[in-house]
Amino acid sequence: MNPQVPLSELTGRIQAFRARMDAAQPDWEMAAFLGKVNQYYLTGTRQDGVLLVPRDGEAVFWVRRSFERAAEESCFPNLRPMKSFRDAATAGAAAAPRRRIHLETGLVPFALLQRFLKYFPCQEVAAVDPHIAGVRAVKRPYELALLERAGALHRRVLEDAAPALLRAGMTEAELACELYALMVREGHDGTVGFSQFNVDIAVAQLGFGENSLYPTSFDGPGGCRGLNSAAPVLGSRERKLQKGDWVFVDLGCGVEGYATDKTMTYMFGAPPPEAALEAHRQCVELQLRLAALLKPGAIPSAIYARILAELDPRFQVNFMGCGNRRSAFLGHGVGLQIDEPPVIAEGFDEPLAEGMVLALEPKKGVPGVGLVGTENTYLVTPAGGRSLTGSHPGPILVSS
């Protein structure tokens, strides 16, 4: 039997969402959630349907498929079956045309929006995305317990178990497959989600040597050559592990939907070049400085500006990427998705709050070696960020 999200937890989330909407959009009328991640957050099940949250009245999750599974999995008190949006509308949920409905405008396809508005007409569609994201950004104790479990599993696998997987002659694809099997055996959900549009990552971004610098469409400092141009994921079937390779592994780990993010590096069969090791040490020190700033009230954009201003201009070359492929952030929120707010970057001016969880990932490309640096997931506390995913600085030296 799958564990259920308690009713008290779901009720608290709905209340927190309504309170945020009342503060940010005092005249809001109704929010409609069509995305499975937010539906899971608010109802405890990931089925196909629409969750309607009116300003006044009870929230109802109208489920198309599978209602039976939703009823088994969810403690949400108002589940109702539907064949189409027509069923919800004719049951009275549509009522008179509204002036405005808040929807996940960053997610919902235009065709789906048209079908929904046919039965739920309104004068204006507004974005609910920033409001639900703001609620989800502050993790409740129930969520933090799951993130603690994910972080402990993450640390155990990447710091203790993964080095034994590395062997001369194995391919990147083989390492990815073996890592995946190990993670799932240890308790990983087998998948993690992203909010970034059209993201395809299978298992991890990983690479041997300079393959970890190979350009990708993903907005992150790491690279991955992948299987081929149609499947730029998993890892190369041709690139084999050799003595002297720097091994880069960046992957998420999910437990009951909640994921931590961690990067671990390994040096196979020989000590790393001193220049690469020194760059890596500086990234590790930078992560510790960033973590110390993760306190309630701190402004993410101010943290970003401060850290960049303190960096030696020489170190900034190939920082957070390589060449002109550089990411303009130093960390990001995690939870039900790997890339959540808040982000340690320009434009993120809402203060941090206790209970937020962020992955910090200072990294630097070293031509001829690969991507050096580190990533761990931290909980915001009054004393600064506390790592949930371990503290090994890397690289872990592995004999050939």
KEKE-3310 file (N, C-alpha, C; in steps of 0.2 Angstrom, whole numbers, plus 5000, padded with zeros to 4 digits):
npx = (5004:5003:5010:4999:4997:4994:4977:4977:4989:4986:4975:4981:4990:4981:4975:4986:4989:4977:4978:4989:4985:4974:4982:4990:4982:4969:4956:4954:4945:4944:4955:4962:4969:4979:4990:5000:5009:5006:4993:4996:5003:4992:4982:4987:4987:4992:4983:4973:4965:4956:4959:4949:4949:4940:4938:4928:4920:4921:4936:4937:4942:4941:4941:4947:4954:4964:4950:4947:4960:4964:4954:4959:4972:4971:4968:4961:4946:4936:4934:4929:4922:4924:4920:4923:4927:4915:4907:4910:4907:4893:4889:4889:4900:4905:4897:4892:4899:4916:4926:4940:4951:4963:4976:4989:4999:5011:5012:5001:4995:4990:4979:4973:4969:4960:4950:4946:4942:4930:4920:4922:4920:4928:4933:4947:4962:4974:4990:4993:5004:5016:5011:5007:5019:5026:5020:5024:5037:5041:5044:5035:5034:5031:5035:5049:5054:5053:5062:5074:5075:5077:5089:5098:5099:5104:5117:5122:5123:5130:5142:5147:5144:5144:5158:5163:5157:5164:5175:5188:5186:5172:5157:5150:5136:5134:5138:5128:5117:5119:5121:5107:5100:5106:5102:5088:5086:5090:5080:5076:5064:5064:5062:5063:5056:5055:5053:5056:5054:5052:5062:5073:5080:5089:5091:5104:5115:5130:5148:5163:5179:5181:5169:5159:5159:5152:5141:5123:5105:5100:5098:5110:5126:5133:5138:5134:5136:5128:5118:5115:5111:5097:5094:5100:5105:5108:5121:5137:5139:5151:5161:5174:5179:5194:5211:5215:5204:5193:5178:5161:5146:5130:5115:5097:5088:5074:5061:5046:5041:5048:5063:5080:5096:5112:5129:5143:5160:5173:5190:5198:5210:5221:5230:5222:5225:5234:5230:5216:5212:5214:5205:5193:5194:5192:5178:5172:5175:5168:5154:5153:5153:5142:5132:5132:5126:5113:5100:5085:5076:5087:5091:5089:5094:5103:5113:5118:5124:5133:5142:5147:5153:5164:5172:5187:5192:5199:5196:5183:5182:5176:5167:5153:5150:5157:5167:5156:5145:5137:5129:5117:5116:5118:5112:5097:5080:5073:5062:5046:5050:5065:5070:5065:5058:5066:5078:5096:5100:5100:5085:5078:5070:5062:5063:5072:5065:5063:5064:5064:5072:5087:5097:5114:5127:5141:5152:5164:5171:5185:5196:5201:5200:5187:5171:5173:5169:5155:5140:5127:5112:5103:5095:5087:5091:5090:5104:5111:5113:5110:5117:5108:5112:5125:5143:5155:5169:5174:5186:5182:5194:5198:5204:5211)
npy = (4994:5011:5025:5037:5055:5064:5070:5082:5088:5090:5099:5110:5114:5119:5129:5137:5141:5148:5159:5165:5169:5178:5188:5192:5193:5200:5201:5188:5174:5161:5147:5135:5120:5111:5104:5090:5090:5100:5096:5085:5090:5097:5087:5074:5064:5059:5061:5061:5076:5090:5101:5112:5127:5137:5154:5156:5143:5125:5116:5105:5090:5085:5070:5062:5051:5040:5038:5028:5025:5037:5038:5028:5032:5045:5056:5067:5076:5079:5072:5069:5060:5062:5063:5072:5090:5095:5088:5093:5106:5106:5101:5112:5118:5127:5139:5156:5165:5170:5184:5182:5169:5159:5151:5138:5145:5144:5131:5124:5118:5126:5121:5113:5123:5129:5120:5119:5132:5132:5127:5133:5148:5164:5181:5184:5176:5172:5171:5157:5152:5158:5160:5148:5142:5150:5146:5132:5133:5135:5123:5111:5102:5089:5087:5090:5080:5070:5075:5074:5060:5058:5065:5058:5045:5049:5054:5042:5034:5041:5045:5034:5021:5022:5024:5011:5006:5011:5006:5001:5003:5003:5010:5027:5026:5013:5016:5025:5017:5007:5015:5020:5008:5005:5016:5015:5002:5006:5015:5026:5035:5033:5042:5060:5076:5091:5108:5116:5119:5105:5097:5084:5072:5058:5048:5055:5069:5066:5062:5057:5064:5077:5076:5080:5093:5095:5103:5106:5108:5110:5121:5123:5121:5110:5097:5085:5071:5061:5048:5049:5061:5061:5057:5064:5060:5051:5045:5042:5028:5025:5032:5027:5022:5028:5027:5041:5049:5062:5061:5065:5067:5071:5071:5069:5064:5055:5053:5048:5057:5069:5077:5078:5086:5083:5083:5073:5071:5061:5054:5044:5032:5039:5054:5070:5083:5097:5110:5108:5102:5113:5123:5115:5115:5128:5130:5121:5128:5140:5135:5133:5146:5151:5143:5147:5159:5156:5161:5165:5178:5183:5189:5182:5187:5197:5189:5182:5193:5198:5187:5185:5197:5196:5186:5182:5189:5181:5168:5168:5165:5153:5150:5142:5134:5133:5141:5151:5145:5147:5147:5157:5157:5152:5143:5134:5131:5116:5101:5095:5096:5098:5110:5123:5138:5146:5155:5157:5170:5184:5195:5188:5192:5190:5187:5174:5160:5152:5134:5133:5125:5123:5119:5121:5125:5128:5128:5124:5125:5116:5115:5101:5093:5093:5096:5103:5105:5106:5100:5102:5099:5110:5115:5130:5138:5147:5148:5147:5138:5120:5105:5093:5082:5077:5080:5077:5083:5079:5078:5060:5048:5035:5019:5011)
npz = (5000:4995:5004:5010:5008:5022:5027:5035:5031:5017:5019:5025:5015:5005:5012:5014:5001:4998:5006:5002:4989:4993:4998:4988:4976:4979:4973:4967:4959:4955:4955:4944:4942:4931:4929:4934:4944:4953:4956:4963:4974:4980:4982:4984:4974:4957:4945:4930:4927:4933:4945:4954:4963:4971:4977:4986:4994:4992:4987:4973:4966:4950:4942:4928:4923:4933:4941:4951:4955:4961:4971:4979:4983:4988:5001:5000:5002:4992:4979:4962:4949:4931:4913:4904:4903:4903:4911:4924:4923:4920:4932:4940:4943:4934:4934:4933:4919:4923:4928:4929:4928:4937:4930:4926:4917:4912:4909:4904:4888:4873:4866:4876:4885:4877:4876:4890:4893:4885:4892:4904:4904:4904:4906:4907:4908:4920:4928:4939:4942:4949:4962:4967:4967:4976:4988:4988:4989:5002:5013:5022:5038:5035:5022:5023:5030:5020:5011:5019:5020:5006:5004:5013:5007:4994:4998:5003:4992:4981:4988:4995:4989:4975:4970:4969:4957:4947:4934:4923:4906:4906:4899:4898:4897:4902:4915:4919:4918:4928:4940:4940:4943:4955:4963:4963:4969:4982:4986:4978:4969:4955:4946:4942:4942:4931:4929:4918:4901:4889:4894:4894:4903:4907:4920:4924:4922:4916:4913:4906:4908:4896:4891:4900:4898:4886:4875:4879:4879:4891:4904:4913:4922:4918:4906:4893:4882:4878:4870:4856:4843:4843:4856:4867:4880:4895:4892:4883:4872:4867:4873:4884:4901:4906:4913:4923:4920:4924:4932:4931:4939:4940:4948:4952:4966:4971:4984:4987:4979:4982:4979:4980:4975:4969:4965:4962:4960:4953:4953:4942:4944:4944:4951:4951:4939:4945:4943:4940:4952:4961:4956:4958:4972:4975:4971:4980:4992:4989:4989:5003:5008:5001:5007:5020:5020:5018:5026:5034:5028:5020:5004:4988:4976:4980:4987:4976:4968:4978:4979:4966:4965:4973:4967:4960:4945:4936:4940:4936:4923:4913:4923:4930:4919:4902:4891:4881:4886:4899:4915:4923:4937:4954:4962:4966:4970:4976:4977:4974:4961:4952:4948:4955:4962:4976:4967:4966:4960:4948:4949:4958:4971:4982:5000:5007:5017:5032:5031:5017:5003:4995:4981:4980:4968:4963:4950:4938:4922:4915:4903:4894:4905:4912:4919:4935:4952:4963:4971:4982:4992:5002:5018:5023:5037:5053:5057:5045:5029:5030:5026:5017:5010:5012:5014:5008:5000:4987:4973:4974:4975:4965:4963:4948)
capx = (5000:5007:5008:4995:4998:4988:4972:4979:4994:4983:4971:4986:4992:4976:4974:4992:4988:4972:4980:4994:4981:4971:4987:4993:4977:4963:4950:4954:4939:4945:4961:4961:4976:4978:4997:5000:5013:5002:4988:4999:5004:4986:4977:4990:4987:4994:4979:4972:4959:4956:4957:4946:4949:4936:4939:4923:4918:4926:4940:4935:4947:4937:4946:4945:4957:4959:4946:4948:4966:4964:4951:4963:4978:4971:4964:4957:4939:4931:4935:4923:4923:4922:4923:4926:4926:4907:4904:4912:4903:4886:4888:4888:4907:4907:4892:4892:4906:4920:4930:4946:4952:4970:4979:4996:5000:5018:5012:4995:4995:4985:4973:4970:4966:4954:4945:4944:4938:4924:4915:4923:4922:4930:4936:4954:4966:4979:4995:4993:5011:5021:5008:5008:5027:5028:5018:5028:5044:5042:5043:5031:5038:5030:5039:5056:5055:5054:5068:5079:5076:5081:5096:5102:5100:5108:5124:5125:5124:5136:5148:5149:5143:5146:5165:5164:5154:5169:5180:5191:5183:5165:5155:5146:5129:5134:5138:5121:5112:5121:5119:5100:5098:5108:5097:5081:5086:5091:5074:5074:5057:5066:5061:5063:5053:5058:5048:5059:5050:5056:5068:5074:5086:5088:5096:5109:5120:5137:5152:5170:5183:5178:5162:5155:5158:5149:5135:5117:5100:5098:5101:5114:5133:5136:5137:5133:5136:5122:5118:5115:5107:5090:5093:5106:5104:5111:5129:5139:5140:5157:5167:5175:5183:5201:5215:5216:5198:5189:5171:5156:5139:5125:5108:5092:5086:5067:5058:5039:5040:5052:5069:5086:5100:5118:5134:5149:5165:5178:5196:5199:5216:5227:5228:5220:5230:5234:5226:5209:5211:5214:5198:5188:5194:5188:5171:5170:5175:5162:5148:5152:5152:5135:5128:5132:5121:5106:5097:5079:5077:5092:5088:5093:5098:5109:5118:5121:5128:5139:5147:5150:5158:5170:5176:5193:5191:5203:5192:5176:5183:5173:5164:5146:5150:5163:5166:5150:5139:5137:5123:5117:5113:5122:5108:5090:5076:5071:5056:5043:5053:5072:5071:5060:5060:5069:5084:5101:5101:5097:5078:5074:5071:5058:5067:5072:5061:5065:5060:5066:5077:5090:5103:5120:5131:5146:5155:5169:5174:5192:5197:5206:5199:5180:5168:5174:5165:5151:5133:5123:5105:5103:5089:5088:5089:5093:5111:5113:5111:5112:5117:5104:5115:5132:5148:5161:5171:5176:5184:5184:5199:5196:5209:5210)
capy = (5000:5017:5030:5043:5062:5065:5075:5088:5091:5093:5105:5115:5117:5123:5135:5142:5144:5153:5164:5169:5172:5183:5193:5194:5194:5201:5200:5182:5171:5154:5144:5129:5116:5105:5100:5084:5091:5104:5092:5080:5094:5099:5082:5068:5060:5062:5058:5066:5079:5097:5103:5118:5130:5143:5158:5154:5136:5119:5114:5099:5087:5082:5066:5059:5044:5035:5040:5023:5025:5043:5037:5024:5035:5052:5058:5073:5075:5081:5069:5067:5057:5066:5061:5078:5096:5096:5085:5097:5112:5105:5100:5118:5121:5133:5144:5161:5167:5174:5189:5180:5162:5159:5144:5137:5148:5142:5124:5122:5119:5131:5117:5111:5129:5131:5115:5121:5138:5131:5125:5138:5155:5170:5187:5185:5171:5175:5165:5155:5149:5161:5160:5141:5141:5153:5141:5126:5135:5134:5116:5109:5097:5082:5087:5090:5073:5066:5077:5072:5054:5058:5067:5053:5040:5052:5054:5035:5031:5044:5045:5027:5015:5023:5023:5004:5005:5013:5001:5003:5001:5004:5016:5032:5023:5008:5019:5028:5011:5004:5020:5020:5002:5005:5021:5012:4997:5010:5018:5031:5034:5031:5048:5067:5081:5098:5113:5119:5116:5101:5094:5076:5069:5051:5046:5060:5072:5063:5062:5056:5069:5083:5075:5084:5100:5095:5107:5103:5113:5111:5127:5121:5122:5103:5095:5077:5070:5057:5042:5052:5068:5061:5055:5067:5059:5045:5045:5039:5021:5024:5034:5022:5025:5027:5030:5048:5052:5065:5058:5070:5064:5076:5068:5070:5058:5056:5049:5049:5063:5075:5076:5082:5087:5082:5082:5070:5070:5055:5054:5037:5029:5044:5060:5075:5089:5102:5116:5106:5101:5120:5125:5112:5117:5135:5129:5119:5134:5144:5132:5134:5153:5152:5140:5151:5165:5154:5162:5168:5186:5185:5190:5178:5191:5200:5184:5181:5199:5198:5181:5187:5203:5194:5182:5184:5189:5175:5162:5169:5162:5146:5148:5140:5132:5133:5146:5155:5141:5148:5148:5164:5156:5148:5138:5133:5127:5109:5099:5091:5097:5099:5117:5127:5144:5152:5154:5162:5173:5191:5195:5184:5197:5188:5185:5167:5159:5145:5129:5133:5120:5124:5115:5125:5121:5131:5123:5127:5121:5115:5112:5096:5089:5092:5101:5102:5108:5102:5102:5098:5102:5113:5118:5136:5139:5154:5147:5146:5132:5114:5101:5086:5077:5075:5085:5075:5088:5077:5071:5054:5045:5028:5015:5008)
capz = (5000:4995:5009:5008:5011:5027:5026:5038:5027:5011:5021:5027:5009:5002:5016:5013:4994:4998:5010:4997:4984:4996:4999:4981:4972:4983:4970:4964:4960:4955:4952:4941:4941:4926:4930:4939:4950:4958:4958:4968:4980:4984:4983:4985:4969:4951:4940:4925:4928:4934:4952:4955:4969:4971:4982:4991:4993:4993:4981:4970:4960:4945:4939:4922:4923:4935:4947:4956:4959:4965:4977:4984:4985:4991:5007:4998:5003:4987:4972:4958:4942:4925:4907:4901:4907:4902:4918:4930:4921:4921:4939:4943:4944:4930:4936:4928:4917:4928:4925:4928:4931:4937:4928:4926:4911:4910:4908:4900:4881:4871:4864:4882:4887:4873:4879:4896:4892:4882:4898:4910:4901:4908:4902:4907:4911:4924:4930:4946:4943:4954:4968:4970:4967:4982:4993:4988:4991:5010:5014:5028:5041:5032:5016:5025:5032:5014:5008:5023:5017:4999:5005:5016:5001:4989:5000:5003:4985:4978:4992:4998:4985:4967:4968:4967:4951:4941:4932:4917:4900:4905:4895:4901:4897:4907:4922:4920:4920:4935:4945:4941:4946:4962:4966:4964:4975:4988:4988:4974:4965:4948:4941:4945:4938:4930:4926:4912:4896:4885:4897:4894:4907:4909:4926:4926:4917:4918:4908:4908:4905:4893:4889:4905:4895:4879:4876:4880:4879:4898:4907:4919:4920:4916:4899:4892:4875:4877:4866:4849:4843:4845:4863:4870:4887:4898:4892:4877:4872:4864:4878:4889:4906:4906:4919:4923:4919:4929:4931:4933:4940:4943:4947:4957:4970:4974:4988:4988:4975:4984:4976:4982:4969:4971:4961:4964:4955:4955:4949:4941:4943:4945:4954:4946:4938:4951:4941:4940:4959:4964:4954:4962:4979:4976:4971:4987:4997:4987:4991:5010:5008:4999:5012:5026:5018:5017:5032:5033:5027:5015:4997:4984:4971:4984:4988:4969:4967:4982:4978:4960:4966:4977:4964:4956:4938:4933:4942:4933:4916:4913:4929:4929:4912:4899:4885:4881:4888:4906:4918:4927:4944:4958:4966:4964:4974:4975:4980:4969:4955:4953:4947:4958:4966:4974:4963:4968:4953:4947:4948:4963:4976:4988:5005:5009:5023:5035:5028:5010:5002:4989:4979:4978:4963:4960:4946:4933:4916:4915:4896:4894:4911:4912:4924:4942:4957:4968:4972:4988:4994:5009:5021:5025:5044:5056:5057:5038:5026:5033:5020:5017:5005:5014:5014:5005:4995:4981:4970:4977:4971:4964:4960:4942)
cpx = (5004:5005:5004:4997:4992:4983:4974:4984:4991:4979:4976:4989:4987:4975:4980:4991:4983:4974:4985:4990:4977:4976:4989:4988:4970:4956:4949:4947:4940:4952:4959:4968:4975:4985:4997:5004:5010:4996:4990:5000:4998:4981:4980:4990:4989:4990:4977:4965:4960:4954:4955:4946:4946:4938:4934:4920:4923:4930:4938:4940:4942:4942:4943:4948:4964:4956:4947:4954:4966:4960:4955:4969:4977:4966:4960:4950:4934:4934:4929:4925:4921:4924:4926:4925:4918:4904:4904:4908:4896:4884:4887:4895:4908:4903:4892:4899:4910:4924:4937:4947:4960:4972:4986:4998:5007:5018:5007:4996:4989:4978:4969:4966:4960:4948:4942:4940:4931:4918:4916:4925:4924:4933:4943:4957:4972:4984:4994:5000:5015:5018:5008:5015:5029:5026:5023:5035:5046:5040:5040:5035:5037:5035:5047:5058:5057:5061:5074:5081:5080:5088:5101:5104:5105:5116:5126:5127:5130:5142:5151:5149:5145:5153:5166:5161:5159:5174:5182:5188:5175:5163:5151:5139:5129:5134:5131:5116:5113:5119:5111:5098:5100:5103:5090:5081:5087:5084:5072:5068:5058:5065:5061:5060:5056:5052:5050:5056:5055:5062:5068:5081:5085:5093:5100:5112:5127:5141:5159:5174:5179:5171:5157:5155:5154:5142:5128:5112:5098:5101:5104:5121:5136:5134:5136:5132:5130:5123:5119:5111:5100:5089:5100:5106:5108:5118:5131:5140:5147:5163:5168:5180:5190:5205:5216:5210:5195:5182:5166:5150:5135:5118:5104:5090:5079:5065:5051:5037:5044:5060:5075:5091:5107:5123:5140:5154:5170:5184:5198:5207:5222:5225:5226:5225:5229:5230:5218:5208:5210:5207:5193:5188:5190:5181:5168:5169:5169:5155:5147:5150:5144:5130:5127:5127:5114:5102:5090:5080:5082:5088:5092:5097:5104:5114:5122:5126:5134:5144:5150:5155:5164:5174:5182:5191:5194:5199:5185:5176:5181:5169:5156:5145:5157:5162:5160:5144:5139:5130:5123:5114:5119:5119:5101:5086:5074:5065:5053:5046:5061:5074:5065:5062:5062:5076:5090:5103:5098:5089:5074:5075:5066:5063:5067:5068:5064:5061:5061:5071:5080:5096:5108:5125:5136:5151:5159:5172:5182:5194:5202:5205:5191:5177:5170:5169:5160:5144:5130:5117:5105:5096:5091:5086:5092:5101:5114:5111:5114:5111:5112:5107:5122:5137:5155:5163:5172:5183:5186:5189:5198:5202:5207:5210)
cpy = (5006:5021:5035:5050:5063:5071:5082:5092:5094:5099:5111:5118:5121:5129:5140:5145:5149:5159:5169:5172:5178:5189:5196:5196:5195:5199:5193:5178:5163:5152:5137:5126:5110:5101:5095:5086:5095:5101:5087:5084:5095:5093:5075:5063:5063:5059:5063:5069:5086:5098:5111:5121:5136:5147:5157:5147:5131:5118:5107:5097:5083:5077:5062:5052:5044:5037:5034:5023:5032:5042:5033:5027:5041:5052:5064:5072:5075:5078:5067:5065:5062:5062:5066:5084:5098:5094:5090:5104:5111:5103:5106:5122:5127:5139:5149:5162:5171:5179:5186:5173:5162:5151:5144:5139:5146:5135:5122:5123:5123:5127:5115:5117:5130:5126:5117:5127:5138:5130:5130:5145:5160:5176:5187:5178:5174:5169:5164:5153:5152:5160:5153:5139:5144:5149:5135:5127:5134:5127:5115:5103:5090:5082:5087:5083:5069:5068:5075:5064:5053:5060:5062:5047:5043:5052:5047:5032:5034:5044:5038:5022:5016:5022:5016:5002:5006:5008:5003:5000:5001:5010:5021:5029:5018:5011:5022:5022:5008:5009:5020:5014:5002:5010:5018:5007:5001:5014:5024:5030:5032:5037:5055:5071:5088:5102:5116:5115:5111:5098:5087:5075:5062:5049:5052:5064:5069:5063:5060:5061:5075:5082:5079:5091:5101:5099:5104:5109:5114:5117:5125:5121:5115:5102:5087:5076:5066:5051:5044:5058:5067:5059:5058:5066:5052:5045:5041:5032:5020:5026:5029:5025:5023:5030:5037:5052:5056:5063:5063:5067:5069:5073:5069:5063:5059:5051:5052:5056:5069:5073:5081:5082:5087:5081:5079:5069:5064:5056:5047:5035:5033:5050:5065:5080:5094:5108:5114:5105:5108:5123:5122:5114:5124:5134:5126:5124:5139:5142:5133:5141:5154:5149:5144:5157:5163:5154:5165:5176:5188:5185:5186:5182:5195:5195:5183:5187:5199:5193:5183:5192:5201:5189:5185:5184:5183:5169:5162:5166:5155:5145:5147:5138:5132:5137:5150:5151:5142:5149:5154:5163:5152:5143:5139:5129:5120:5107:5094:5091:5099:5107:5122:5133:5142:5150:5159:5165:5180:5190:5191:5188:5195:5185:5177:5166:5152:5140:5128:5128:5122:5120:5121:5122:5125:5126:5127:5123:5121:5112:5107:5091:5088:5097:5099:5106:5103:5104:5098:5102:5104:5116:5125:5136:5145:5153:5146:5139:5125:5109:5094:5081:5075:5081:5083:5080:5086:5080:5065:5050:5037:5024:5012:5001)
cpz = (5000:5001:5007:5012:5016:5025:5029:5034:5020:5013:5022:5020:5005:5006:5015:5006:4994:5001:5006:4992:4987:4997:4993:4976:4975:4980:4966:4965:4960:4952:4949:4939:4937:4926:4935:4945:4955:4960:4964:4975:4984:4985:4985:4980:4962:4945:4935:4926:4929:4942:4952:4962:4969:4977:4988:4989:4993:4987:4980:4965:4956:4941:4933:4922:4928:4941:4953:4959:4963:4971:4982:4986:4989:4997:5006:4998:4997:4980:4969:4951:4937:4919:4903:4905:4907:4909:4923:4929:4923:4928:4943:4945:4940:4932:4931:4926:4922:4925:4924:4932:4931:4935:4927:4919:4908:4908:4903:4893:4879:4869:4870:4885:4884:4875:4885:4896:4889:4887:4904:4907:4906:4903:4902:4910:4914:4926:4937:4947:4949:4961:4971:4971:4974:4988:4994:4990:4998:5011:5021:5031:5038:5025:5018:5027:5026:5011:5012:5021:5011:5000:5008:5010:4996:4992:5001:4997:4982:4981:4994:4993:4977:4966:4966:4960:4945:4940:4925:4911:4900:4902:4900:4902:4902:4914:4924:4922:4927:4941:4946:4945:4954:4966:4968:4969:4981:4990:4983:4970:4958:4943:4946:4940:4937:4927:4920:4906:4891:4888:4897:4897:4909:4914:4928:4921:4920:4912:4911:4904:4902:4890:4894:4903:4888:4880:4875:4880:4886:4901:4914:4917:4917:4909:4899:4885:4874:4872:4858:4849:4844:4852:4866:4878:4889:4898:4885:4878:4870:4869:4884:4895:4906:4912:4918:4921:4925:4927:4935:4933:4943:4942:4953:4960:4973:4978:4989:4984:4976:4982:4979:4975:4972:4965:4964:4959:4958:4950:4948:4940:4943:4948:4949:4945:4943:4949:4942:4948:4962:4962:4957:4969:4980:4975:4977:4992:4996:4989:4999:5011:5007:5005:5018:5026:5018:5024:5030:5033:5021:5008:4992:4979:4974:4985:4981:4968:4971:4981:4971:4961:4969:4973:4960:4949:4934:4934:4938:4926:4917:4919:4927:4922:4909:4892:4886:4884:4896:4909:4923:4933:4948:4962:4964:4969:4972:4979:4976:4962:4956:4952:4949:4961:4973:4970:4965:4961:4953:4946:4954:4970:4982:4993:5006:5016:5026:5032:5020:5009:4995:4987:4977:4974:4960:4956:4940:4928:4916:4908:4897:4900:4911:4917:4931:4946:4960:4968:4978:4989:5001:5011:5024:5033:5047:5056:5050:5035:5029:5027:5022:5014:5006:5013:5011:4999:4988:4979:4974:4972:4971:4960:4953:4942)
residu = (MET:ASN:PRO:GLN:VAL:PRO:LEU:SER:GLU:LEU:THR:GLY:ARG:ILE:GLN:ALA:PHE:ARG:ALA:ARG:MET:ASP:ALA:ALA:GLN:PRO:ASP:TRP:GLU:MET:ALA:ALA:PHE:LEU:GLY:LYS:VAL:ASN:GLN:TYR:TYR:LEU:THR:GLY:THR:ARG:GLN:ASP:GLY:VAL:LEU:LEU:VAL:PRO:ARG:ASP:GLY:GLU:ALA:VAL:PHE:TRP:VAL:ARG:ARG:SER:PHE:GLU:ARG:ALA:ALA:GLU:GLU:SER:CYS:PHE:PRO:ASN:LEU:ARG:PRO:MET:LYS:SER:PHE:ARG:ASP:ALA:ALA:THR:ALA:GLY:ALA:ALA:ALA:ALA:PRO:ARG:ARG:ARG:ILE:HIS:LEU:GLU:THR:GLY:LEU:VAL:PRO:PHE:ALA:LEU:LEU:GLN:ARG:PHE:LEU:LYS:TYR:PHE:PRO:CYS:GLN:GLU:VAL:ALA:ALA:VAL:ASP:PRO:HIS:ILE:ALA:GLY:VAL:ARG:ALA:VAL:LYS:ARG:PRO:TYR:GLU:LEU:ALA:LEU:LEU:GLU:ARG:ALA:GLY:ALA:LEU:HIS:ARG:ARG:VAL:LEU:GLU:ASP:ALA:ALA:PRO:ALA:LEU:LEU:ARG:ALA:GLY:MET:THR:GLU:ALA:GLU:LEU:ALA:CYS:GLU:LEU:TYR:ALA:LEU:MET:VAL:ARG:GLU:GLY:HIS:ASP:GLY:THR:VAL:GLY:PHE:SER:GLN:PHE:ASN:VAL:ASP:ILE:ALA:VAL:ALA:GLN:LEU:GLY:PHE:GLY:GLU:ASN:SER:LEU:TYR:PRO:THR:SER:PHE:ASP:GLY:PRO:GLY:GLY:CYS:ARG:GLY:LEU:ASN:SER:ALA:ALA:PRO:VAL:LEU:GLY:SER:ARG:GLU:ARG:LYS:LEU:GLN:LYS:GLY:ASP:TRP:VAL:PHE:VAL:ASP:LEU:GLY:CYS:GLY:VAL:GLU:GLY:TYR:ALA:THR:ASP:LYS:THR:MET:THR:TYR:MET:PHE:GLY:ALA:PRO:PRO:PRO:GLU:ALA:ALA:LEU:GLU:ALA:HIS:ARG:GLN:CYS:VAL:GLU:LEU:GLN:LEU:ARG:LEU:ALA:ALA:LEU:LEU:LYS:PRO:GLY:ALA:ILE:PRO:SER:ALA:ILE:TYR:ALA:ARG:ILE:LEU:ALA:GLU:LEU:ASP:PRO:ARG:PHE:GLN:VAL:ASN:PHE:MET:GLY:CYS:GLY:ASN:ARG:ARG:SER:ALA:PHE:LEU:GLY:HIS:GLY:VAL:GLY:LEU:GLN:ILE:ASP:GLU:PRO:PRO:VAL:ILE:ALA:GLU:GLY:PHE:ASP:GLU:PRO:LEU:ALA:GLU:GLY:MET:VAL:LEU:ALA:LEU:GLU:PRO:LYS:LYS:GLY:VAL:PRO:GLY:VAL:GLY:LEU:VAL:GLY:THR:GLU:ASN:THR:TYR:LEU:VAL:THR:PRO:ALA:GLY:GLY:ARG:SER:LEU:THR:GLY:SER:HIS:PRO:GLY:PRO:ILE:LEU:VAL:SER:SER)
# end
